[in-house]
Amino acid sequence: MIRVVFFAQLREQLGTAKLDVSIERVKTLSELKQHLSLQNPSWESALANTKLLVAINHAYVKGNHALADGDEVAFFPPVTGG
């Protein structure tokens, strides 16, 4: 099982803070995004945002990564600071 968590305005936009996805359904980060987009069409544009930040097991990643059972994948909207 992969734990997927959403933070900040992304959580508000998607209407959920977390969910679990079977590792049998997705093997890569790209497959996970596609799977989530198909579950709810309104999520497609949010997850397609090229500025979206992703962390796997608390480490930021870019590109497509392999996923393993027990991974936590976190999606963050773009971060700004001051």
PyMOL Python script that loads the backbone (N, CA, C, O; Angstrom):
from pymol import cmd

cmd.read_pdbstr("""\
ATOM      1  N   MET A   1       0.845  -1.171   0.000  1.00  0.00           N
ATOM      2  CA  MET A   1       0.000   0.000   0.000  1.00  0.00           C
ATOM      3  C   MET A   1       0.898   1.245   0.000  1.00  0.00           C
ATOM      4  O   MET A   1       1.917   1.298   0.688  1.00  0.00           O
ATOM      5  N   ILE A   2       0.496   2.223  -0.777  1.00  0.00           N
ATOM      6  CA  ILE A   2       1.191   3.509  -0.826  1.00  0.00           C
ATOM      7  C   ILE A   2       0.287   4.540  -0.172  1.00  0.00           C
ATOM      8  O   ILE A   2      -0.895   4.632  -0.503  1.00  0.00           O
ATOM      9  N   ARG A   3       0.831   5.306   0.744  1.00  0.00           N
ATOM     10  CA  ARG A   3       0.083   6.391   1.382  1.00  0.00           C
ATOM     11  C   ARG A   3       0.330   7.643   0.563  1.00  0.00           C
ATOM     12  O   ARG A   3       1.481   8.003   0.316  1.00  0.00           O
ATOM     13  N   VAL A   4      -0.734   8.313   0.137  1.00  0.00           N
ATOM     14  CA  VAL A   4      -0.639   9.552  -0.626  1.00  0.00           C
ATOM     15  C   VAL A   4      -1.222  10.668   0.232  1.00  0.00           C
ATOM     16  O   VAL A   4      -2.342  10.555   0.732  1.00  0.00           O
ATOM     17  N   VAL A   5      -0.460  11.742   0.400  1.00  0.00           N
ATOM     18  CA  VAL A   5      -0.922  12.872   1.200  1.00  0.00           C
ATOM     19  C   VAL A   5      -0.847  14.155   0.377  1.00  0.00           C
ATOM     20  O   VAL A   5       0.025  14.325  -0.476  1.00  0.00           O
ATOM     21  N   PHE A   6      -1.784  15.043   0.660  1.00  0.00           N
ATOM     22  CA  PHE A   6      -1.876  16.319  -0.032  1.00  0.00           C
ATOM     23  C   PHE A   6      -1.796  17.439   0.996  1.00  0.00           C
ATOM     24  O   PHE A   6      -2.375  17.334   2.077  1.00  0.00           O
ATOM     25  N   PHE A   7      -1.081  18.510   0.664  1.00  0.00           N
ATOM     26  CA  PHE A   7      -0.871  19.596   1.609  1.00  0.00           C
ATOM     27  C   PHE A   7      -1.375  20.934   1.088  1.00  0.00           C
ATOM     28  O   PHE A   7      -1.499  21.153  -0.117  1.00  0.00           O
ATOM     29  N   ALA A   8      -1.665  21.827   2.044  1.00  0.00           N
ATOM     30  CA  ALA A   8      -2.014  23.226   1.815  1.00  0.00           C
ATOM     31  C   ALA A   8      -3.201  23.361   0.862  1.00  0.00           C
ATOM     32  O   ALA A   8      -4.163  22.598   0.951  1.00  0.00           O
ATOM     33  N   GLN A   9      -3.130  24.332  -0.048  1.00  0.00           N
ATOM     34  CA  GLN A   9      -4.276  24.596  -0.928  1.00  0.00           C
ATOM     35  C   GLN A   9      -4.593  23.417  -1.828  1.00  0.00           C
ATOM     36  O   GLN A   9      -5.729  23.282  -2.282  1.00  0.00           O
ATOM     37  N   LEU A  10      -3.632  22.572  -2.093  1.00  0.00           N
ATOM     38  CA  LEU A  10      -3.887  21.369  -2.898  1.00  0.00           C
ATOM     39  C   LEU A  10      -4.865  20.451  -2.165  1.00  0.00           C
ATOM     40  O   LEU A  10      -5.768  19.883  -2.780  1.00  0.00           O
ATOM     41  N   ARG A  11      -4.685  20.310  -0.872  1.00  0.00           N
ATOM     42  CA  ARG A  11      -5.598  19.502  -0.050  1.00  0.00           C
ATOM     43  C   ARG A  11      -7.017  20.076  -0.134  1.00  0.00           C
ATOM     44  O   ARG A  11      -7.990  19.333  -0.263  1.00  0.00           O
ATOM     45  N   GLU A  12      -7.120  21.397  -0.059  1.00  0.00           N
ATOM     46  CA  GLU A  12      -8.428  22.056  -0.128  1.00  0.00           C
ATOM     47  C   GLU A  12      -9.059  21.859  -1.516  1.00  0.00           C
ATOM     48  O   GLU A  12     -10.250  21.568  -1.631  1.00  0.00           O
ATOM     49  N   GLN A  13      -8.253  22.020  -2.551  1.00  0.00           N
ATOM     50  CA  GLN A  13      -8.723  21.903  -3.916  1.00  0.00           C
ATOM     51  C   GLN A  13      -9.230  20.491  -4.219  1.00  0.00           C
ATOM     52  O   GLN A  13     -10.248  20.328  -4.892  1.00  0.00           O
ATOM     53  N   LEU A  14      -8.525  19.473  -3.725  1.00  0.00           N
ATOM     54  CA  LEU A  14      -8.887  18.090  -4.003  1.00  0.00           C
ATOM     55  C   LEU A  14      -9.938  17.540  -3.046  1.00  0.00           C
ATOM     56  O   LEU A  14     -10.581  16.531  -3.334  1.00  0.00           O
ATOM     57  N   GLY A  15     -10.108  18.200  -1.919  1.00  0.00           N
ATOM     58  CA  GLY A  15     -11.117  17.775  -0.961  1.00  0.00           C
ATOM     59  C   GLY A  15     -10.727  16.576  -0.119  1.00  0.00           C
ATOM     60  O   GLY A  15     -11.588  15.911   0.458  1.00  0.00           O
ATOM     61  N   THR A  16      -9.424  16.293  -0.044  1.00  0.00           N
ATOM     62  CA  THR A  16      -8.958  15.181   0.785  1.00  0.00           C
ATOM     63  C   THR A  16      -7.532  15.449   1.248  1.00  0.00           C
ATOM     64  O   THR A  16      -6.762  16.111   0.552  1.00  0.00           O
ATOM     65  N   ALA A  17      -7.186  14.943   2.406  1.00  0.00           N
ATOM     66  CA  ALA A  17      -5.839  15.122   2.947  1.00  0.00           C
ATOM     67  C   ALA A  17      -4.943  13.928   2.649  1.00  0.00           C
ATOM     68  O   ALA A  17      -3.732  14.079   2.483  1.00  0.00           O
ATOM     69  N   LYS A  18      -5.544  12.732   2.583  1.00  0.00           N
ATOM     70  CA  LYS A  18      -4.735  11.533   2.339  1.00  0.00           C
ATOM     71  C   LYS A  18      -5.602  10.397   1.828  1.00  0.00           C
ATOM     72  O   LYS A  18      -6.820  10.382   1.999  1.00  0.00           O
ATOM     73  N   LEU A  19      -4.932   9.455   1.198  1.00  0.00           N
ATOM     74  CA  LEU A  19      -5.595   8.238   0.749  1.00  0.00           C
ATOM     75  C   LEU A  19      -4.544   7.167   0.537  1.00  0.00           C
ATOM     76  O   LEU A  19      -3.351   7.461   0.460  1.00  0.00           O
ATOM     77  N   ASP A  20      -4.985   5.942   0.445  1.00  0.00           N
ATOM     78  CA  ASP A  20      -4.090   4.815   0.213  1.00  0.00           C
ATOM     79  C   ASP A  20      -4.365   4.228  -1.170  1.00  0.00           C
ATOM     80  O   ASP A  20      -5.512   4.113  -1.603  1.00  0.00           O
ATOM     81  N   VAL A  21      -3.272   3.859  -1.851  1.00  0.00           N
ATOM     82  CA  VAL A  21      -3.373   3.264  -3.181  1.00  0.00           C
ATOM     83  C   VAL A  21      -2.599   1.952  -3.153  1.00  0.00           C
ATOM     84  O   VAL A  21      -1.485   1.886  -2.633  1.00  0.00           O
ATOM     85  N   SER A  22      -3.192   0.927  -3.709  1.00  0.00           N
ATOM     86  CA  SER A  22      -2.549  -0.386  -3.756  1.00  0.00           C
ATOM     87  C   SER A  22      -1.317  -0.347  -4.652  1.00  0.00           C
ATOM     88  O   SER A  22      -1.368   0.191  -5.758  1.00  0.00           O
ATOM     89  N   ILE A  23      -0.228  -0.908  -4.184  1.00  0.00           N
ATOM     90  CA  ILE A  23       0.995  -1.000  -4.974  1.00  0.00           C
ATOM     91  C   ILE A  23       0.759  -1.857  -6.219  1.00  0.00           C
ATOM     92  O   ILE A  23       1.519  -1.769  -7.184  1.00  0.00           O
ATOM     93  N   GLU A  24      -0.270  -2.668  -6.204  1.00  0.00           N
ATOM     94  CA  GLU A  24      -0.602  -3.488  -7.373  1.00  0.00           C
ATOM     95  C   GLU A  24      -1.085  -2.627  -8.542  1.00  0.00           C
ATOM     96  O   GLU A  24      -0.980  -3.034  -9.699  1.00  0.00           O
ATOM     97  N   ARG A  25      -1.610  -1.448  -8.243  1.00  0.00           N
ATOM     98  CA  ARG A  25      -2.160  -0.569  -9.275  1.00  0.00           C
ATOM     99  C   ARG A  25      -1.122   0.355  -9.893  1.00  0.00           C
ATOM    100  O   ARG A  25      -1.236   0.715 -11.065  1.00  0.00           O
ATOM    101  N   VAL A  26      -0.119   0.740  -9.129  1.00  0.00           N
ATOM    102  CA  VAL A  26       0.865   1.724  -9.608  1.00  0.00           C
ATOM    103  C   VAL A  26       2.276   1.290  -9.212  1.00  0.00           C
ATOM    104  O   VAL A  26       2.510   0.826  -8.096  1.00  0.00           O
ATOM    105  N   LYS A  27       3.188   1.448 -10.128  1.00  0.00           N
ATOM    106  CA  LYS A  27       4.585   1.065  -9.867  1.00  0.00           C
ATOM    107  C   LYS A  27       5.531   2.260  -9.909  1.00  0.00           C
ATOM    108  O   LYS A  27       6.657   2.186  -9.417  1.00  0.00           O
ATOM    109  N   THR A  28       5.060   3.378 -10.508  1.00  0.00           N
ATOM    110  CA  THR A  28       5.906   4.567 -10.632  1.00  0.00           C
ATOM    111  C   THR A  28       5.115   5.811 -10.252  1.00  0.00           C
ATOM    112  O   THR A  28       3.888   5.777 -10.160  1.00  0.00           O
ATOM    113  N   LEU A  29       5.828   6.902 -10.033  1.00  0.00           N
ATOM    114  CA  LEU A  29       5.185   8.171  -9.713  1.00  0.00           C
ATOM    115  C   LEU A  29       4.272   8.609 -10.853  1.00  0.00           C
ATOM    116  O   LEU A  29       3.177   9.116 -10.609  1.00  0.00           O
ATOM    117  N   SER A  30       4.704   8.423 -12.074  1.00  0.00           N
ATOM    118  CA  SER A  30       3.893   8.777 -13.238  1.00  0.00           C
ATOM    119  C   SER A  30       2.591   7.983 -13.260  1.00  0.00           C
ATOM    120  O   SER A  30       1.526   8.541 -13.522  1.00  0.00           O
ATOM    121  N   GLU A  31       2.674   6.691 -12.988  1.00  0.00           N
ATOM    122  CA  GLU A  31       1.470   5.848 -12.945  1.00  0.00           C
ATOM    123  C   GLU A  31       0.541   6.278 -11.820  1.00  0.00           C
ATOM    124  O   GLU A  31      -0.680   6.239 -11.971  1.00  0.00           O
ATOM    125  N   LEU A  32       1.111   6.687 -10.694  1.00  0.00           N
ATOM    126  CA  LEU A  32       0.303   7.153  -9.572  1.00  0.00           C
ATOM    127  C   LEU A  32      -0.470   8.412  -9.954  1.00  0.00           C
ATOM    128  O   LEU A  32      -1.667   8.511  -9.684  1.00  0.00           O
ATOM    129  N   LYS A  33       0.203   9.370 -10.578  1.00  0.00           N
ATOM    130  CA  LYS A  33      -0.481  10.593 -11.001  1.00  0.00           C
ATOM    131  C   LYS A  33      -1.603  10.272 -11.985  1.00  0.00           C
ATOM    132  O   LYS A  33      -2.698  10.826 -11.888  1.00  0.00           O
ATOM    133  N   GLN A  34      -1.327   9.382 -12.925  1.00  0.00           N
ATOM    134  CA  GLN A  34      -2.341   9.002 -13.904  1.00  0.00           C
ATOM    135  C   GLN A  34      -3.522   8.315 -13.212  1.00  0.00           C
ATOM    136  O   GLN A  34      -4.680   8.610 -13.511  1.00  0.00           O
ATOM    137  N   HIS A  35      -3.224   7.409 -12.297  1.00  0.00           N
ATOM    138  CA  HIS A  35      -4.272   6.699 -11.557  1.00  0.00           C
ATOM    139  C   HIS A  35      -5.151   7.690 -10.784  1.00  0.00           C
ATOM    140  O   HIS A  35      -6.378   7.595 -10.818  1.00  0.00           O
ATOM    141  N   LEU A  36      -4.527   8.625 -10.100  1.00  0.00           N
ATOM    142  CA  LEU A  36      -5.287   9.601  -9.322  1.00  0.00           C
ATOM    143  C   LEU A  36      -6.126  10.500 -10.224  1.00  0.00           C
ATOM    144  O   LEU A  36      -7.267  10.823  -9.893  1.00  0.00           O
ATOM    145  N   SER A  37      -5.572  10.900 -11.350  1.00  0.00           N
ATOM    146  CA  SER A  37      -6.299  11.754 -12.289  1.00  0.00           C
ATOM    147  C   SER A  37      -7.542  11.061 -12.826  1.00  0.00           C
ATOM    148  O   SER A  37      -8.567  11.707 -13.042  1.00  0.00           O
ATOM    149  N   LEU A  38      -7.463   9.759 -13.042  1.00  0.00           N
ATOM    150  CA  LEU A  38      -8.599   9.006 -13.549  1.00  0.00           C
ATOM    151  C   LEU A  38      -9.672   8.776 -12.492  1.00  0.00           C
ATOM    152  O   LEU A  38     -10.838   8.573 -12.830  1.00  0.00           O
ATOM    153  N   GLN A  39      -9.295   8.804 -11.231  1.00  0.00           N
ATOM    154  CA  GLN A  39     -10.262   8.581 -10.157  1.00  0.00           C
ATOM    155  C   GLN A  39     -11.228   9.744 -10.021  1.00  0.00           C
ATOM    156  O   GLN A  39     -12.389   9.560  -9.654  1.00  0.00           O
ATOM    157  N   ASN A  40     -10.739  10.946 -10.320  1.00  0.00           N
ATOM    158  CA  ASN A  40     -11.554  12.133 -10.175  1.00  0.00           C
ATOM    159  C   ASN A  40     -11.103  13.140 -11.223  1.00  0.00           C
ATOM    160  O   ASN A  40     -10.016  13.703 -11.092  1.00  0.00           O
ATOM    161  N   PRO A  41     -11.901  13.386 -12.258  1.00  0.00           N
ATOM    162  CA  PRO A  41     -11.479  14.254 -13.356  1.00  0.00           C
ATOM    163  C   PRO A  41     -11.037  15.652 -12.915  1.00  0.00           C
ATOM    164  O   PRO A  41     -10.175  16.250 -13.559  1.00  0.00           O
ATOM    165  N   SER A  42     -11.601  16.174 -11.850  1.00  0.00           N
ATOM    166  CA  SER A  42     -11.202  17.506 -11.397  1.00  0.00           C
ATOM    167  C   SER A  42      -9.776  17.512 -10.836  1.00  0.00           C
ATOM    168  O   SER A  42      -9.173  18.574 -10.684  1.00  0.00           O
ATOM    169  N   TRP A  43      -9.246  16.337 -10.533  1.00  0.00           N
ATOM    170  CA  TRP A  43      -7.880  16.247 -10.014  1.00  0.00           C
ATOM    171  C   TRP A  43      -6.844  16.336 -11.127  1.00  0.00           C
ATOM    172  O   TRP A  43      -5.683  16.655 -10.871  1.00  0.00           O
ATOM    173  N   GLU A  44      -7.258  16.053 -12.363  1.00  0.00           N
ATOM    174  CA  GLU A  44      -6.308  15.984 -13.472  1.00  0.00           C
ATOM    175  C   GLU A  44      -5.505  17.271 -13.630  1.00  0.00           C
ATOM    176  O   GLU A  44      -4.281  17.218 -13.747  1.00  0.00           O
ATOM    177  N   SER A  45      -6.165  18.417 -13.635  1.00  0.00           N
ATOM    178  CA  SER A  45      -5.435  19.675 -13.819  1.00  0.00           C
ATOM    179  C   SER A  45      -4.554  19.988 -12.618  1.00  0.00           C
ATOM    180  O   SER A  45      -3.456  20.519 -12.780  1.00  0.00           O
ATOM    181  N   ALA A  46      -5.016  19.669 -11.430  1.00  0.00           N
ATOM    182  CA  ALA A  46      -4.209  19.933 -10.233  1.00  0.00           C
ATOM    183  C   ALA A  46      -2.926  19.109 -10.241  1.00  0.00           C
ATOM    184  O   ALA A  46      -1.860  19.619  -9.898  1.00  0.00           O
ATOM    185  N   LEU A  47      -3.020  17.857 -10.626  1.00  0.00           N
ATOM    186  CA  LEU A  47      -1.854  16.973 -10.622  1.00  0.00           C
ATOM    187  C   LEU A  47      -0.967  17.162 -11.854  1.00  0.00           C
ATOM    188  O   LEU A  47       0.178  16.710 -11.869  1.00  0.00           O
ATOM    189  N   ALA A  48      -1.488  17.823 -12.874  1.00  0.00           N
ATOM    190  CA  ALA A  48      -0.707  18.092 -14.077  1.00  0.00           C
ATOM    191  C   ALA A  48       0.133  19.369 -13.937  1.00  0.00           C
ATOM    192  O   ALA A  48       0.967  19.653 -14.796  1.00  0.00           O
ATOM    193  N   ASN A  49      -0.076  20.129 -12.876  1.00  0.00           N
ATOM    194  CA  ASN A  49       0.663  21.371 -12.651  1.00  0.00           C
ATOM    195  C   ASN A  49       2.163  21.079 -12.612  1.00  0.00           C
ATOM    196  O   ASN A  49       2.632  20.311 -11.771  1.00  0.00           O
ATOM    197  N   THR A  50       2.904  21.692 -13.522  1.00  0.00           N
ATOM    198  CA  THR A  50       4.348  21.432 -13.610  1.00  0.00           C
ATOM    199  C   THR A  50       5.123  22.003 -12.425  1.00  0.00           C
ATOM    200  O   THR A  50       6.283  21.646 -12.220  1.00  0.00           O
ATOM    201  N   LYS A  51       4.504  22.875 -11.651  1.00  0.00           N
ATOM    202  CA  LYS A  51       5.174  23.457 -10.482  1.00  0.00           C
ATOM    203  C   LYS A  51       4.876  22.684  -9.199  1.00  0.00           C
ATOM    204  O   LYS A  51       5.366  23.036  -8.126  1.00  0.00           O
ATOM    205  N   LEU A  52       4.077  21.638  -9.317  1.00  0.00           N
ATOM    206  CA  LEU A  52       3.724  20.804  -8.174  1.00  0.00           C
ATOM    207  C   LEU A  52       4.981  20.146  -7.611  1.00  0.00           C
ATOM    208  O   LEU A  52       5.793  19.617  -8.371  1.00  0.00           O
ATOM    209  N   LEU A  53       5.148  20.172  -6.319  1.00  0.00           N
ATOM    210  CA  LEU A  53       6.286  19.527  -5.654  1.00  0.00           C
ATOM    211  C   LEU A  53       5.861  18.159  -5.152  1.00  0.00           C
ATOM    212  O   LEU A  53       4.727  17.971  -4.711  1.00  0.00           O
ATOM    213  N   VAL A  54       6.785  17.202  -5.224  1.00  0.00           N
ATOM    214  CA  VAL A  54       6.488  15.838  -4.785  1.00  0.00           C
ATOM    215  C   VAL A  54       7.630  15.336  -3.913  1.00  0.00           C
ATOM    216  O   VAL A  54       8.803  15.522  -4.237  1.00  0.00           O
ATOM    217  N   ALA A  55       7.277  14.704  -2.815  1.00  0.00           N
ATOM    218  CA  ALA A  55       8.264  14.059  -1.948  1.00  0.00           C
ATOM    219  C   ALA A  55       7.878  12.600  -1.784  1.00  0.00           C
ATOM    220  O   ALA A  55       6.706  12.269  -1.605  1.00  0.00           O
ATOM    221  N   ILE A  56       8.867  11.743  -1.846  1.00  0.00           N
ATOM    222  CA  ILE A  56       8.666  10.326  -1.566  1.00  0.00           C
ATOM    223  C   ILE A  56       9.464  10.018  -0.312  1.00  0.00           C
ATOM    224  O   ILE A  56      10.683  10.187  -0.280  1.00  0.00           O
ATOM    225  N   ASN A  57       8.767   9.564   0.719  1.00  0.00           N
ATOM    226  CA  ASN A  57       9.392   9.266   2.012  1.00  0.00           C
ATOM    227  C   ASN A  57      10.210  10.446   2.516  1.00  0.00           C
ATOM    228  O   ASN A  57      11.348  10.289   2.960  1.00  0.00           O
ATOM    229  N   HIS A  58       9.604  11.643   2.439  1.00  0.00           N
ATOM    230  CA  HIS A  58      10.159  12.891   2.985  1.00  0.00           C
ATOM    231  C   HIS A  58      11.347  13.445   2.210  1.00  0.00           C
ATOM    232  O   HIS A  58      12.033  14.335   2.712  1.00  0.00           O
ATOM    233  N   ALA A  59      11.608  12.957   1.025  1.00  0.00           N
ATOM    234  CA  ALA A  59      12.692  13.481   0.184  1.00  0.00           C
ATOM    235  C   ALA A  59      12.084  13.972  -1.128  1.00  0.00           C
ATOM    236  O   ALA A  59      11.421  13.217  -1.840  1.00  0.00           O
ATOM    237  N   TYR A  60      12.320  15.249  -1.434  1.00  0.00           N
ATOM    238  CA  TYR A  60      11.800  15.800  -2.686  1.00  0.00           C
ATOM    239  C   TYR A  60      12.386  15.069  -3.874  1.00  0.00           C
ATOM    240  O   TYR A  60      13.569  14.731  -3.890  1.00  0.00           O
ATOM    241  N   VAL A  61      11.543  14.828  -4.875  1.00  0.00           N
ATOM    242  CA  VAL A  61      11.972  14.131  -6.091  1.00  0.00           C
ATOM    243  C   VAL A  61      11.479  14.895  -7.310  1.00  0.00           C
ATOM    244  O   VAL A  61      10.520  15.664  -7.241  1.00  0.00           O
ATOM    245  N   LYS A  62      12.151  14.667  -8.417  1.00  0.00           N
ATOM    246  CA  LYS A  62      11.724  15.195  -9.711  1.00  0.00           C
ATOM    247  C   LYS A  62      11.719  14.032 -10.679  1.00  0.00           C
ATOM    248  O   LYS A  62      12.466  13.066 -10.521  1.00  0.00           O
ATOM    249  N   GLY A  63      10.871  14.139 -11.678  1.00  0.00           N
ATOM    250  CA  GLY A  63      10.834  13.077 -12.680  1.00  0.00           C
ATOM    251  C   GLY A  63      10.002  11.890 -12.224  1.00  0.00           C
ATOM    252  O   GLY A  63       9.158  11.999 -11.334  1.00  0.00           O
ATOM    253  N   ASN A  64      10.260  10.772 -12.849  1.00  0.00           N
ATOM    254  CA  ASN A  64       9.497   9.560 -12.573  1.00  0.00           C
ATOM    255  C   ASN A  64      10.333   8.624 -11.699  1.00  0.00           C
ATOM    256  O   ASN A  64      11.469   8.292 -12.036  1.00  0.00           O
ATOM    257  N   HIS A  65       9.767   8.214 -10.600  1.00  0.00           N
ATOM    258  CA  HIS A  65      10.472   7.331  -9.669  1.00  0.00           C
ATOM    259  C   HIS A  65       9.680   6.056  -9.450  1.00  0.00           C
ATOM    260  O   HIS A  65       8.450   6.055  -9.503  1.00  0.00           O
ATOM    261  N   ALA A  66      10.391   4.985  -9.207  1.00  0.00           N
ATOM    262  CA  ALA A  66       9.740   3.724  -8.850  1.00  0.00           C
ATOM    263  C   ALA A  66       9.177   3.846  -7.441  1.00  0.00           C
ATOM    264  O   ALA A  66       9.773   4.485  -6.574  1.00  0.00           O
ATOM    265  N   LEU A  67       8.036   3.233  -7.230  1.00  0.00           N
ATOM    266  CA  LEU A  67       7.407   3.222  -5.912  1.00  0.00           C
ATOM    267  C   LEU A  67       7.482   1.830  -5.319  1.00  0.00           C
ATOM    268  O   LEU A  67       7.518   0.832  -6.038  1.00  0.00           O
ATOM    269  N   ALA A  68       7.505   1.780  -4.001  1.00  0.00           N
ATOM    270  CA  ALA A  68       7.572   0.500  -3.296  1.00  0.00           C
ATOM    271  C   ALA A  68       6.476   0.448  -2.235  1.00  0.00           C
ATOM    272  O   ALA A  68       5.997   1.480  -1.765  1.00  0.00           O
ATOM    273  N   ASP A  69       6.101  -0.739  -1.878  1.00  0.00           N
ATOM    274  CA  ASP A  69       5.113  -0.940  -0.829  1.00  0.00           C
ATOM    275  C   ASP A  69       5.562  -0.216   0.432  1.00  0.00           C
ATOM    276  O   ASP A  69       6.709  -0.354   0.857  1.00  0.00           O
ATOM    277  N   GLY A  70       4.665   0.551   1.028  1.00  0.00           N
ATOM    278  CA  GLY A  70       4.973   1.286   2.250  1.00  0.00           C
ATOM    279  C   GLY A  70       5.450   2.714   2.023  1.00  0.00           C
ATOM    280  O   GLY A  70       5.619   3.463   2.984  1.00  0.00           O
ATOM    281  N   ASP A  71       5.670   3.106   0.772  1.00  0.00           N
ATOM    282  CA  ASP A  71       6.096   4.473   0.486  1.00  0.00           C
ATOM    283  C   ASP A  71       5.014   5.470   0.859  1.00  0.00           C
ATOM    284  O   ASP A  71       3.821   5.165   0.827  1.00  0.00           O
ATOM    285  N   GLU A  72       5.460   6.678   1.216  1.00  0.00           N
ATOM    286  CA  GLU A  72       4.561   7.805   1.389  1.00  0.00           C
ATOM    287  C   GLU A  72       4.900   8.812   0.298  1.00  0.00           C
ATOM    288  O   GLU A  72       6.044   9.248   0.174  1.00  0.00           O
ATOM    289  N   VAL A  73       3.898   9.173  -0.486  1.00  0.00           N
ATOM    290  CA  VAL A  73       4.069  10.163  -1.547  1.00  0.00           C
ATOM    291  C   VAL A  73       3.279  11.402  -1.151  1.00  0.00           C
ATOM    292  O   VAL A  73       2.069  11.339  -0.934  1.00  0.00           O
ATOM    293  N   ALA A  74       3.982  12.531  -1.058  1.00  0.00           N
ATOM    294  CA  ALA A  74       3.351  13.779  -0.648  1.00  0.00           C
ATOM    295  C   ALA A  74       3.371  14.763  -1.806  1.00  0.00           C
ATOM    296  O   ALA A  74       4.398  14.954  -2.457  1.00  0.00           O
ATOM    297  N   PHE A  75       2.234  15.380  -2.055  1.00  0.00           N
ATOM    298  CA  PHE A  75       2.109  16.401  -3.090  1.00  0.00           C
ATOM    299  C   PHE A  75       1.921  17.762  -2.416  1.00  0.00           C
ATOM    300  O   PHE A  75       1.105  17.914  -1.506  1.00  0.00           O
ATOM    301  N   PHE A  76       2.694  18.744  -2.882  1.00  0.00           N
ATOM    302  CA  PHE A  76       2.660  20.096  -2.333  1.00  0.00           C
ATOM    303  C   PHE A  76       2.437  21.096  -3.458  1.00  0.00           C
ATOM    304  O   PHE A  76       2.979  20.923  -4.549  1.00  0.00           O
ATOM    305  N   PRO A  77       1.650  22.138  -3.215  1.00  0.00           N
ATOM    306  CA  PRO A  77       1.574  23.206  -4.200  1.00  0.00           C
ATOM    307  C   PRO A  77       2.915  23.947  -4.196  1.00  0.00           C
ATOM    308  O   PRO A  77       3.714  23.772  -3.276  1.00  0.00           O
ATOM    309  N   PRO A  78       3.166  24.772  -5.218  1.00  0.00           N
ATOM    310  CA  PRO A  78       4.416  25.550  -5.216  1.00  0.00           C
ATOM    311  C   PRO A  78       4.549  26.344  -3.907  1.00  0.00           C
ATOM    312  O   PRO A  78       3.574  26.899  -3.400  1.00  0.00           O
ATOM    313  N   VAL A  79       5.760  26.383  -3.383  1.00  0.00           N
ATOM    314  CA  VAL A  79       6.010  27.039  -2.098  1.00  0.00           C
ATOM    315  C   VAL A  79       6.642  28.405  -2.345  1.00  0.00           C
ATOM    316  O   VAL A  79       7.566  28.547  -3.146  1.00  0.00           O
ATOM    317  N   THR A  80       6.127  29.394  -1.648  1.00  0.00           N
ATOM    318  CA  THR A  80       6.747  30.712  -1.679  1.00  0.00           C
ATOM    319  C   THR A  80       7.094  31.100  -0.259  1.00  0.00           C
ATOM    320  O   THR A  80       6.463  30.636   0.691  1.00  0.00           O
ATOM    321  N   GLY A  81       8.062  31.920  -0.116  1.00  0.00           N
ATOM    322  CA  GLY A  81       8.474  32.318   1.227  1.00  0.00           C
ATOM    323  C   GLY A  81       8.819  33.797   1.250  1.00  0.00           C
ATOM    324  O   GLY A  81       8.812  34.498   0.238  1.00  0.00           O
ATOM    325  N   GLY A  82       9.113  34.215   2.436  1.00  0.00           N
ATOM    326  CA  GLY A  82       9.427  35.636   2.552  1.00  0.00           C
ATOM    327  C   GLY A  82      10.395  35.877   3.654  1.00  0.00           C
ATOM    328  O   GLY A  82      10.777  37.020   3.900  1.00  0.00           O
TER     329      GLY A  82
END
""", "prot")
cmd.dss("prot")
cmd.show_as("cartoon", "prot")
cmd.util.cbc("prot")
cmd.orient("prot")
